[in-house]
């Protein structure tokens, strides 16, 4: 497998991890049951994709990549700044 493909899988997996983490962090602020249900469905789909990408990465002998700390920090800041809003 080409190195570009492996790197793309790593980036996708990292983004998926960040998506799941963001959903987990925002969930305590969600008041709408309809939105909670949609977020849980989205989280489940992300988890499935994350598992699949992780298996492919390992299959090709590579290690997974964690989301960049600055990207995580920016996500946290957005969630905190909007947590006062009614979701």
Secondary structure, 3 states (H helix, E strand, C coil): CCHHHHHHHHHHHHHHHHHHHHHHHHHCCCCCHHHHHHHHHHHHHHHHHHHHHHHHHHHCCCCCCCCCHHHHHHHHHHHHHHCCCCC
